[in-house]
Amino acid sequence: MNDIESAIIGDVSLDAPWALVESFSTYKREHPDDVNRGMNEVRTRLEKHGVPVTMHQPELYLSLPGKARVEASGKTFRAKPPAYCVDARDGLCGELVYVASNQPRAISTMFERSVEDAGDLAALVSGKIVLSEGFANPGLVAQFTELGAIGVIAINPGVDIHWGICTTIWGTPDLDDLPRKPRIPAVAVNRESGDALIELAKAGMEVTVFAEMEEGWYSSMLPEVFIEGTEEPEKYILLHGHLDSWDVGVGDNATGDASLLEMARVLYENRDKLKRSVRVCWWPGHSTGRYAGSTWFADHFALDLDENCVASVNCDSPGCRWATEFINLCMMSEAEDFLSEVIAEVAGKTAEGERPHRAGDYSFNNIGLTSYLMLSSTMAERAREEKGYYTVGGCGGNIAWHTENDTLEIADKDILLRDIKVYLLAVLRNANAEILPFDWRKTAEEFLQTIDGYQGKAGDRFDLTPVRSEAEALKAKLSVFYDGIADGSVPPAAANSVIQRLARILVPLNFTREQRFRHDPATPIPALPALSAAADLDKLGPAKLGFARTHLVRGQNRVIAALKQAGALIETATARGG
């Protein structure tokens, strides 16, 4: 760290953030009224430190789960409904059928099945209530809906029942999204109840599912702090996290909200030391609207984000107990070296990154923002195994995630302090870097590995040589470009313009299927999705091979065109010396 970085990181204190964590641990932030209470508290605490706040007021379409239960054979089983499931307060009665999951402890369960198996499975579940292991998330509910089920009961892996959301729609639906709204009730039960229901299913018993839901438009609050830089004030890093929670949600995401509060305070006090600006936002509608707040912001500030945002940094579930490691970190390839260096400096840990999931508040992929982090630290695999924990989507790996047990004991002061410093240095260094710290050569190498993997699976059924050649050409041009930055022939202003504009081309190419300024469904998106059908030719059968080849011709055209566009952008910068 240089002297400025050390001084700013040294300003971090736990006084302000821990006070917010303690306050948030005393009230739920599920209903919009309580979320708005939390937003007002954030604003009050910021203003107390002299930090100016803009309060946006988006209208968001949300789904608010209420009570749920399952009744069968004279017994009542405790349950929780996921947001966006269909209301069944009067009860949905049907025959129960059990379909074993091949991923019983997975957060997002997607069933791999052949074309032949699909027909058999549809015959089994059509018109019935399906019972299966997993979480009541989009993959589980959408697939059984498609097969004709009238309801879904998800068996969570342990003694707790986890809240969630079952829609594949990202944010508030538009007219094209509405057909994908969930059409059936769904609930989650714990493992013990699930085992009892499995036996009832084997006996051909009927069950009745009850689920209370509220759904509609809600007036929400969204605080924004814009901390202006001194040299390029129009350019900014977007630092963000969600404020709404399930129950009191200490580890997910009161600790994140508190981290944002402290970073906003420290950065504002040191704004004279910022080259670029930092824009800090707290999102509503994360849990009950599938990232509705960040999606609203992406929609309403799309053109400004497109022109001026140099990176997106998501702050979710930092500072949780036992979260000693930085593994399974979401980071786009171009940010990997930069972020790994930050973590090594602050935490003395080796970062283990992975491709960002179609989750969290990654609502900016279609605009094309380089993004890093989502969750931060987590517990070591060995520690998790020793505790008998299964995988969850936050809270530093604590299985209190999305339950009423995510209380104050989940937060850890020492880990929170360290994690705030990690986030802060990552943002500060990004804001003050002479050259934006993103290496697109890493992304080009990722593309080549992806293409080679797809080609290996496609074999002689489809030729990806043209797109591989273009990816090789892009890699070579990027090498010349970064050499030009190093020797000064490409000046910083020109280099930064190209690095930012490459994100607008290559991030959507790698993370989206929809066109720019729209939002893909909340289902997994493979690398270079326009080419991903090449990996699935074995599953399609000979009858669909011709259609798959047509699909791949079009997909390859899309990728080649984007790679050529990126290459031309680089050539212009290097030929003119900026």
C-alpha positions as CSV (number, residue, x, y, z in Angstrom):
1,M,0.0,0.0,0.0
2,N,1.2,3.5,-0.7
3,D,1.0,6.3,1.9
4,I,-2.4,7.5,0.8
5,E,-3.9,4.1,0.8
6,S,-2.5,3.2,4.3
7,A,-3.8,6.5,5.7
8,I,-7.3,5.9,4.4
9,I,-7.5,2.3,5.4
10,G,-6.2,3.3,8.8
11,D,-9.3,5.6,9.2
12,V,-11.6,2.6,9.3
13,S,-13.3,2.1,12.6
14,L,-15.9,-0.3,13.9
15,D,-17.8,2.4,15.8
16,A,-20.3,3.4,13.1
17,P,-20.7,0.0,11.3
18,W,-21.1,-2.1,14.5
19,A,-23.8,0.3,15.8
20,L,-25.7,-0.3,12.6
21,V,-25.3,-4.1,12.8
22,E,-26.6,-4.0,16.4
23,S,-29.6,-1.8,15.4
24,F,-30.5,-3.9,12.4
25,S,-30.4,-7.1,14.6
26,T,-33.4,-5.8,16.5
27,Y,-35.9,-5.5,13.6
28,K,-36.9,-7.5,10.5
29,R,-36.4,-6.0,7.1
30,E,-38.8,-8.1,4.9
31,H,-41.8,-5.9,4.4
32,P,-41.2,-2.7,2.4
33,D,-42.2,-0.5,5.4
34,D,-39.5,-2.1,7.5
35,V,-37.0,-1.9,4.6
36,N,-37.8,1.8,4.3
37,R,-37.2,2.2,8.0
38,G,-33.8,0.7,7.5
39,M,-33.1,3.0,4.6
40,N,-34.0,6.0,6.7
41,E,-31.7,4.8,9.4
42,V,-28.8,4.6,6.9
43,R,-29.6,8.1,5.7
44,T,-29.7,9.4,9.3
45,R,-26.4,7.8,10.2
46,L,-24.7,9.1,7.1
47,E,-25.9,12.6,7.6
48,K,-24.7,12.4,11.2
49,H,-21.2,12.0,9.7
50,G,-21.8,14.9,7.3
51,V,-22.2,12.6,4.3
52,P,-24.8,13.9,1.8
53,V,-27.4,11.4,0.6
54,T,-29.8,11.3,-2.3
55,M,-32.9,9.2,-1.6
56,H,-34.4,7.7,-4.7
57,Q,-38.0,6.3,-4.5
58,P,-38.5,3.5,-7.0
59,E,-41.8,1.7,-7.4
60,L,-41.0,-2.0,-7.3
61,Y,-43.1,-5.1,-7.9
62,L,-42.5,-7.4,-5.0
63,S,-43.7,-10.7,-3.6
64,L,-44.0,-11.0,0.2
65,P,-44.3,-14.5,1.6
66,G,-46.5,-15.2,4.7
67,K,-47.4,-18.4,6.5
68,A,-47.2,-21.8,5.0
69,R,-47.8,-25.4,6.0
70,V,-48.3,-28.9,4.6
71,E,-51.1,-31.1,5.9
72,A,-51.1,-34.9,5.2
73,S,-52.4,-38.0,7.0
74,G,-53.7,-36.0,10.0
75,K,-50.3,-34.3,10.5
76,T,-49.2,-30.7,10.0
77,F,-45.7,-30.0,8.7
78,R,-44.0,-26.6,9.2
79,A,-43.1,-24.9,5.9
80,K,-42.0,-21.6,4.3
81,P,-43.1,-20.4,0.9
82,P,-40.6,-18.7,-1.5
83,A,-41.3,-15.3,-2.8
84,Y,-43.2,-15.2,-6.1
85,C,-44.9,-18.6,-5.6
86,V,-48.6,-18.6,-6.3
87,D,-50.9,-17.9,-3.3
88,A,-52.5,-21.0,-1.9
89,R,-54.0,-19.8,1.4
90,D,-57.1,-21.8,0.7
91,G,-55.0,-25.0,0.2
92,L,-53.9,-26.9,-2.8
93,C,-54.7,-30.6,-2.6
94,G,-53.2,-33.3,-4.7
95,E,-51.4,-36.6,-4.9
96,L,-47.9,-36.5,-3.7
97,V,-45.1,-37.9,-5.8
98,Y,-41.4,-38.1,-4.9
99,V,-38.7,-37.4,-7.4
100,A,-35.2,-37.8,-6.0
101,S,-32.8,-35.0,-6.7
102,N,-29.3,-35.7,-8.0
103,Q,-28.2,-32.6,-6.1
104,P,-30.0,-32.9,-2.7
105,R,-27.8,-30.3,-0.9
106,A,-27.5,-27.8,-3.8
107,I,-28.8,-24.3,-3.5
108,S,-30.1,-24.2,-7.0
109,T,-31.2,-27.6,-8.2
110,M,-31.4,-28.2,-11.9
111,F,-32.3,-31.8,-13.1
112,E,-30.1,-33.2,-15.8
113,R,-32.3,-35.5,-17.9
114,S,-32.3,-37.0,-21.4
115,V,-35.1,-36.4,-23.9
116,E,-36.4,-39.9,-23.2
117,D,-36.3,-39.4,-19.4
118,A,-38.2,-36.1,-19.8
119,G,-41.3,-37.9,-21.2
120,D,-41.2,-40.5,-18.4
121,L,-40.8,-37.8,-15.7
122,A,-43.7,-35.7,-17.2
123,A,-46.0,-38.7,-17.0
124,L,-45.0,-39.3,-13.4
125,V,-45.5,-35.7,-12.1
126,S,-48.2,-34.2,-14.3
127,G,-51.2,-33.1,-12.2
128,K,-49.4,-33.9,-9.0
129,I,-47.6,-32.2,-6.1
130,V,-43.9,-33.0,-6.5
131,L,-41.6,-33.6,-3.5
132,S,-37.9,-33.3,-4.1
133,E,-34.7,-32.4,-2.3
134,G,-33.2,-28.9,-2.6
135,F,-34.2,-25.3,-2.2
136,A,-37.5,-23.8,-3.4
137,N,-35.6,-21.8,-6.1
138,P,-36.2,-21.1,-9.8
139,G,-34.5,-24.2,-11.1
140,L,-36.6,-26.6,-9.1
141,V,-39.9,-24.9,-9.5
142,A,-39.6,-23.9,-13.1
143,Q,-38.6,-27.4,-14.3
144,F,-41.4,-29.2,-12.5
145,T,-43.9,-26.6,-13.7
146,E,-42.8,-27.3,-17.2
147,L,-43.4,-31.0,-16.6
148,G,-47.0,-30.4,-15.5
149,A,-46.7,-30.4,-11.7
150,I,-49.4,-28.5,-9.8
151,G,-47.2,-27.7,-6.8
152,V,-43.7,-28.3,-5.4
153,I,-42.4,-29.1,-1.9
154,A,-38.7,-28.7,-1.6
155,I,-36.8,-30.6,1.1
156,N,-34.1,-28.5,2.6
157,P,-30.9,-30.3,3.7
158,G,-31.0,-29.8,7.5
159,V,-33.1,-28.9,10.5
160,D,-33.8,-25.3,9.3
161,I,-36.1,-24.1,6.5
162,H,-34.6,-21.4,4.3
163,W,-36.5,-18.6,2.8
164,G,-35.9,-17.9,-0.9
165,I,-37.5,-16.8,-4.2
166,C,-38.7,-19.0,-7.0
167,T,-39.1,-16.7,-10.0
168,T,-36.6,-16.7,-12.8
169,I,-37.5,-13.1,-13.6
170,W,-34.7,-10.7,-12.8
171,G,-36.1,-7.6,-11.2
172,T,-39.5,-6.1,-11.8
173,P,-41.1,-7.9,-14.8
174,D,-41.6,-6.2,-18.1
175,L,-44.1,-7.4,-20.7
176,D,-41.8,-10.0,-22.1
177,D,-41.0,-11.4,-18.6
178,L,-44.6,-11.8,-17.5
179,P,-45.2,-15.2,-19.1
180,R,-42.3,-16.6,-16.9
181,K,-44.0,-15.7,-13.6
182,P,-44.4,-18.8,-11.5
183,R,-47.7,-20.5,-12.0
184,I,-47.9,-23.0,-9.1
185,P,-47.6,-22.9,-5.3
186,A,-44.3,-24.0,-3.7
187,V,-43.0,-24.4,-0.2
188,A,-39.9,-25.6,1.6
189,V,-39.8,-28.0,4.5
190,N,-36.9,-29.3,6.6
191,R,-35.1,-32.7,6.2
192,E,-37.1,-34.4,9.0
193,S,-40.5,-33.3,7.5
194,G,-39.2,-34.2,4.1
195,D,-38.3,-37.8,5.1
196,A,-41.8,-38.2,6.6
197,L,-43.4,-36.9,3.4
198,I,-41.3,-39.2,1.3
199,E,-42.9,-42.2,3.0
200,L,-46.4,-40.7,2.4
201,A,-45.5,-40.2,-1.3
202,K,-44.4,-43.9,-1.5
203,A,-47.8,-44.8,-0.1
204,G,-49.6,-42.8,-2.8
205,M,-51.1,-40.3,-0.2
206,E,-52.6,-36.9,-0.9
207,V,-51.3,-33.7,0.7
208,T,-52.6,-30.2,1.0
209,V,-50.2,-27.3,0.6
210,F,-51.0,-23.9,2.2
211,A,-49.1,-20.7,1.3
212,E,-50.0,-17.1,2.0
213,M,-48.6,-14.5,-0.4
214,E,-48.9,-10.8,-1.0
215,E,-47.8,-9.4,-4.4
216,G,-47.9,-6.0,-5.9
217,W,-46.3,-2.6,-6.4
218,Y,-44.5,-1.0,-3.4
219,S,-43.0,2.4,-2.9
220,S,-39.4,1.8,-1.9
221,M,-36.4,3.9,-0.8
222,L,-32.9,3.6,-2.3
223,P,-30.1,5.8,-0.7
224,E,-27.2,6.9,-2.9
225,V,-24.0,8.6,-1.9
226,F,-22.0,10.1,-4.7
227,I,-18.5,10.9,-3.6
228,E,-16.9,13.0,-6.3
229,G,-13.3,12.5,-7.4
230,T,-10.9,15.3,-8.1
231,E,-9.5,14.4,-11.6
232,E,-12.2,12.4,-13.4
233,P,-15.3,13.1,-11.4
234,E,-17.6,11.8,-14.1
235,K,-16.0,8.4,-13.9
236,Y,-17.0,6.2,-10.9
237,I,-16.9,2.8,-9.2
238,L,-20.3,1.6,-8.2
239,L,-20.2,0.1,-4.7
240,H,-23.4,-1.5,-3.6
241,G,-25.3,-4.1,-1.5
242,H,-28.8,-5.0,-0.5
243,L,-30.5,-3.7,2.7
244,D,-33.6,-5.9,2.7
245,S,-33.3,-9.2,4.4
246,W,-35.1,-12.3,5.6
247,D,-36.0,-11.7,9.2
248,V,-33.3,-9.5,10.8
249,G,-30.6,-10.9,8.4
250,V,-27.5,-9.9,10.3
251,G,-25.0,-11.8,8.2
252,D,-27.1,-11.3,5.1
253,N,-26.9,-8.4,4.8
254,A,-26.7,-6.1,7.9
255,T,-22.9,-6.6,7.9
256,G,-22.8,-5.5,4.3
257,D,-25.0,-2.5,4.9
258,A,-22.7,-1.5,7.8
259,S,-19.6,-2.0,5.6
260,L,-21.1,0.3,2.9
261,L,-21.9,2.9,5.6
262,E,-18.3,2.9,6.9
263,M,-16.7,3.0,3.5
264,A,-19.0,5.9,2.5
265,R,-17.9,7.7,5.7
266,V,-14.2,7.2,5.2
267,L,-14.2,7.9,1.4
268,Y,-16.2,11.1,1.9
269,E,-13.8,12.3,4.6
270,N,-11.0,11.6,2.2
271,R,-12.7,12.7,-1.0
272,D,-9.8,15.1,-1.8
273,K,-7.6,12.0,-2.3
274,L,-9.9,10.4,-4.9
275,K,-9.0,10.6,-8.6
276,R,-12.3,9.1,-9.7
277,S,-15.7,9.1,-8.0
278,V,-17.4,6.4,-5.9
279,R,-21.1,5.8,-6.1
280,V,-22.5,3.9,-3.1
281,C,-26.0,2.4,-3.1
282,W,-28.2,0.3,-0.8
283,W,-30.7,-1.8,-2.7
284,P,-34.3,-2.7,-1.7
285,G,-36.2,-5.6,-3.2
286,H,-33.2,-8.0,-3.3
287,S,-35.0,-10.8,-1.5
288,T,-38.6,-10.2,-2.4
289,G,-38.1,-8.9,-6.0
290,R,-35.2,-10.9,-7.3
291,Y,-32.8,-7.9,-7.2
292,A,-35.5,-5.4,-8.0
293,G,-33.7,-2.5,-6.5
294,S,-30.4,-2.9,-8.4
295,T,-32.3,-3.7,-11.5
296,W,-34.3,-0.5,-11.2
297,F,-31.1,1.4,-10.8
298,A,-29.6,-0.4,-13.8
299,D,-32.6,0.5,-15.9
300,H,-33.0,4.1,-14.8
301,F,-29.3,5.0,-14.9
302,A,-28.4,2.7,-17.8
303,L,-27.0,5.4,-20.1
304,D,-24.9,7.0,-17.4
305,L,-23.6,3.6,-16.2
306,D,-22.7,2.8,-19.8
307,E,-20.8,6.0,-20.3
308,N,-19.1,6.5,-16.9
309,C,-19.1,3.5,-14.7
310,V,-15.6,1.8,-14.7
311,A,-16.5,-1.1,-12.3
312,S,-19.2,-2.7,-10.1
313,V,-18.4,-4.0,-6.6
314,N,-21.0,-6.0,-4.8
315,C,-20.9,-6.1,-0.9
316,D,-22.9,-9.1,0.5
317,S,-22.4,-11.0,3.7
318,P,-18.9,-9.8,4.9
319,G,-17.8,-10.0,8.5
320,C,-19.4,-13.3,9.5
321,R,-18.1,-15.7,12.2
322,W,-15.6,-18.4,11.2
323,A,-15.2,-16.8,7.7
324,T,-11.4,-17.0,7.6
325,E,-10.8,-17.7,3.9
326,F,-11.3,-15.9,0.5
327,I,-12.5,-18.9,-1.6
328,N,-15.2,-19.2,-4.2
329,L,-14.9,-15.4,-4.8
330,C,-16.9,-14.0,-7.7
331,M,-14.6,-12.0,-10.0
332,M,-14.5,-11.5,-13.7
333,S,-11.3,-12.8,-15.3
334,E,-10.0,-9.3,-16.1
335,A,-10.2,-8.3,-12.4
336,E,-8.7,-11.5,-10.9
337,D,-5.0,-10.4,-10.5
338,F,-6.0,-7.0,-9.2
339,L,-8.4,-8.3,-6.6
340,S,-6.1,-11.2,-5.6
341,E,-3.3,-8.6,-4.8
342,V,-5.7,-6.6,-2.7
343,I,-6.7,-9.6,-0.6
344,A,-3.1,-10.7,-0.1
345,E,-2.1,-7.2,1.1
346,V,-5.0,-6.7,3.5
347,A,-5.8,-10.2,4.7
348,G,-2.6,-12.1,4.0
349,K,-4.8,-14.7,2.2
350,T,-4.7,-16.3,-1.2
351,A,-7.8,-15.6,-3.2
352,E,-9.6,-18.3,-5.1
353,G,-11.8,-16.8,-7.7
354,E,-14.6,-18.3,-9.8
355,R,-16.9,-17.1,-12.5
356,P,-19.6,-14.8,-11.2
357,H,-22.9,-16.6,-10.7
358,R,-26.2,-15.5,-12.1
359,A,-27.1,-14.3,-8.7
360,G,-26.6,-11.6,-6.1
361,D,-27.1,-8.1,-7.5
362,Y,-25.1,-8.7,-10.7
363,S,-27.7,-6.6,-12.5
364,F,-25.2,-4.8,-14.7
365,N,-23.9,-7.6,-17.0
366,N,-26.1,-6.6,-19.9
367,I,-24.7,-3.0,-19.7
368,G,-21.2,-4.5,-19.7
369,L,-19.6,-3.6,-16.4
370,T,-16.5,-5.3,-15.1
371,S,-17.6,-6.7,-11.7
372,Y,-15.9,-8.3,-8.8
373,L,-17.0,-9.6,-5.4
374,M,-20.4,-10.6,-4.2
375,L,-19.8,-12.6,-1.1
376,S,-16.5,-11.9,0.5
377,S,-14.9,-14.1,3.1
378,T,-16.2,-17.6,4.0
379,M,-15.3,-20.5,6.2
380,A,-12.8,-23.1,5.1
381,E,-14.2,-26.2,3.5
382,R,-12.7,-28.3,6.3
383,A,-14.4,-26.2,8.9
384,R,-17.7,-26.4,7.2
385,E,-17.4,-30.2,6.9
386,E,-16.5,-30.5,10.6
387,K,-19.7,-28.6,11.5
388,G,-21.8,-30.7,9.2
389,Y,-22.8,-27.7,7.1
390,Y,-24.1,-27.8,3.6
391,T,-23.6,-25.1,1.0
392,V,-25.5,-21.9,1.4
393,G,-25.5,-18.6,-0.5
394,G,-24.2,-16.2,2.1
395,C,-23.5,-15.5,5.8
396,G,-19.9,-16.6,5.4
397,G,-21.0,-20.2,5.0
398,N,-23.1,-20.2,8.2
399,I,-26.3,-22.2,7.6
400,A,-28.2,-19.6,9.5
401,W,-28.4,-18.0,6.0
402,H,-32.0,-17.0,5.0
403,T,-33.4,-18.2,8.4
404,E,-34.6,-16.7,11.6
405,N,-31.3,-17.8,13.1
406,D,-29.2,-15.2,11.2
407,T,-28.9,-13.1,14.4
408,L,-26.2,-10.9,16.0
409,E,-24.0,-13.9,16.9
410,I,-23.4,-14.6,13.2
411,A,-21.4,-11.3,12.9
412,D,-17.7,-11.2,14.0
413,K,-16.1,-7.8,14.8
414,D,-12.6,-8.7,13.8
415,I,-13.6,-10.3,10.5
416,L,-15.9,-7.4,9.7
417,L,-13.1,-4.9,10.3
418,R,-10.8,-6.9,8.0
419,D,-13.4,-7.4,5.3
420,I,-14.3,-3.7,5.3
421,K,-10.6,-2.9,4.6
422,V,-10.5,-5.5,1.8
423,Y,-13.5,-3.9,0.1
424,L,-12.3,-0.4,0.7
425,L,-8.8,-1.0,-0.7
426,A,-10.3,-2.7,-3.8
427,V,-12.5,0.4,-4.4
428,L,-9.9,3.0,-3.5
429,R,-7.2,1.4,-5.7
430,N,-9.7,1.1,-8.6
431,A,-10.6,4.8,-8.2
432,N,-7.0,6.0,-8.0
433,A,-5.3,3.8,-10.5
434,E,-3.6,5.7,-13.3
435,I,-4.5,2.8,-15.6
436,L,-7.7,0.9,-14.8
437,P,-6.5,-2.3,-13.2
438,F,-8.2,-4.8,-15.5
439,D,-6.3,-7.2,-17.7
440,W,-8.3,-8.2,-20.7
441,R,-5.6,-10.7,-21.8
442,K,-6.9,-12.9,-19.0
443,T,-10.4,-12.8,-20.5
444,A,-9.1,-13.6,-23.9
445,E,-7.3,-16.6,-22.5
446,E,-10.5,-17.6,-20.7
447,F,-12.4,-17.4,-24.1
448,L,-9.8,-19.7,-25.7
449,Q,-10.2,-22.2,-22.9
450,T,-13.9,-22.1,-23.2
451,I,-13.9,-22.5,-27.0
452,D,-11.5,-25.5,-26.7
453,G,-13.7,-27.1,-24.1
454,Y,-16.8,-26.7,-26.3
455,Q,-14.9,-28.0,-29.3
456,G,-13.8,-31.0,-27.4
457,K,-17.4,-31.9,-26.6
458,A,-18.7,-31.1,-30.1
459,G,-16.1,-33.2,-31.8
460,D,-16.5,-33.3,-35.6
461,R,-20.2,-32.3,-35.4
462,F,-19.4,-28.6,-35.4
463,D,-16.3,-26.6,-36.2
464,L,-15.4,-23.7,-33.9
465,T,-12.1,-23.0,-35.7
466,P,-13.3,-19.6,-37.0
467,V,-14.2,-18.2,-33.6
468,R,-11.0,-19.7,-32.0
469,S,-8.9,-17.9,-34.6
470,E,-10.6,-14.6,-33.9
471,A,-10.1,-15.1,-30.1
472,E,-6.4,-15.8,-30.8
473,A,-6.2,-12.6,-32.9
474,L,-7.8,-10.6,-30.0
475,K,-5.3,-12.0,-27.6
476,A,-2.4,-11.0,-29.8
477,K,-3.9,-7.4,-30.2
478,L,-4.3,-7.2,-26.5
479,S,-0.7,-8.1,-25.9
480,V,0.4,-5.2,-28.2
481,F,-2.0,-2.9,-26.4
482,Y,-0.7,-3.7,-22.9
483,D,2.9,-3.5,-24.1
484,G,2.0,0.0,-25.4
485,I,0.7,0.9,-22.0
486,A,3.9,-0.3,-20.4
487,D,6.2,1.6,-22.7
488,G,4.1,4.7,-22.8
489,S,3.1,4.6,-26.4
490,V,-0.5,4.3,-25.4
491,P,-1.2,7.1,-22.9
492,P,-3.4,6.6,-19.8
493,A,-6.5,8.4,-21.1
494,A,-6.6,6.4,-24.2
495,A,-5.8,3.2,-22.4
496,N,-8.6,3.7,-19.9
497,S,-11.1,4.5,-22.6
498,V,-10.3,1.2,-24.4
499,I,-10.3,-0.8,-21.1
500,Q,-13.8,0.5,-20.2
501,R,-15.2,0.1,-23.7
502,L,-13.9,-3.5,-23.9
503,A,-16.1,-4.2,-20.9
504,R,-19.1,-3.1,-22.8
505,I,-18.4,-5.6,-25.6
506,L,-16.9,-8.6,-23.8
507,V,-18.9,-8.7,-20.5
508,P,-22.3,-9.1,-22.3
509,L,-20.7,-11.6,-24.7
510,N,-19.5,-13.8,-21.8
511,F,-22.4,-13.4,-19.4
512,T,-25.6,-12.7,-21.3
513,R,-28.0,-14.0,-23.9
514,E,-30.4,-11.1,-24.0
515,Q,-29.5,-7.9,-25.8
516,R,-27.9,-5.0,-23.9
517,F,-30.1,-3.0,-21.4
518,R,-32.3,-6.0,-20.8
519,H,-32.0,-8.7,-18.1
520,D,-31.4,-12.4,-18.5
521,P,-33.4,-14.9,-16.4
522,A,-32.0,-15.8,-13.0
523,T,-30.8,-19.2,-14.2
524,P,-27.2,-20.3,-14.8
525,I,-25.5,-18.8,-17.9
526,P,-22.5,-20.7,-19.2
527,A,-19.3,-19.0,-20.5
528,L,-19.8,-17.6,-24.0
529,P,-23.4,-18.6,-24.0
530,A,-23.9,-18.2,-27.7
531,L,-21.6,-21.2,-28.2
532,S,-22.6,-23.3,-25.2
533,A,-24.9,-25.6,-27.3
534,A,-21.7,-27.2,-28.6
535,A,-21.3,-28.8,-25.2
536,D,-24.8,-30.3,-25.3
537,L,-24.9,-32.1,-28.6
538,D,-24.8,-35.5,-26.9
539,K,-28.0,-34.6,-24.9
540,L,-30.0,-33.4,-27.9
541,G,-30.2,-36.6,-30.0
542,P,-29.7,-37.0,-33.8
543,A,-33.2,-35.5,-34.6
544,K,-32.1,-32.1,-33.2
545,L,-28.5,-32.0,-34.5
546,G,-29.3,-29.9,-37.6
547,F,-31.2,-27.4,-35.5
548,A,-28.3,-27.2,-33.0
549,R,-25.8,-26.6,-35.9
550,T,-28.0,-23.7,-37.1
551,H,-28.0,-22.4,-33.5
552,L,-24.3,-22.6,-33.4
553,V,-23.7,-20.9,-36.7
554,R,-25.7,-17.9,-35.4
555,G,-23.9,-18.0,-32.1
556,Q,-20.5,-18.2,-33.7
557,N,-21.4,-15.2,-35.8
558,R,-22.3,-13.2,-32.7
559,V,-19.1,-14.0,-30.9
560,I,-16.8,-13.4,-34.0
561,A,-18.5,-10.0,-34.6
562,A,-18.0,-9.0,-31.0
563,L,-14.3,-10.1,-31.0
564,K,-13.7,-8.2,-34.2
565,Q,-15.3,-5.1,-32.7
566,A,-13.0,-5.4,-29.7
567,G,-10.0,-6.0,-31.9
568,A,-10.8,-2.9,-34.0
569,L,-11.1,-0.8,-30.9
570,I,-7.6,-1.9,-29.7
571,E,-6.0,-1.5,-33.1
572,T,-7.2,2.1,-33.3
573,A,-5.6,2.9,-29.9
574,T,-2.3,1.2,-30.7
575,A,-2.0,2.5,-34.2
576,R,-2.5,6.1,-33.2
577,G,-0.5,5.7,-30.0
578,G,-3.7,6.7,-28.2
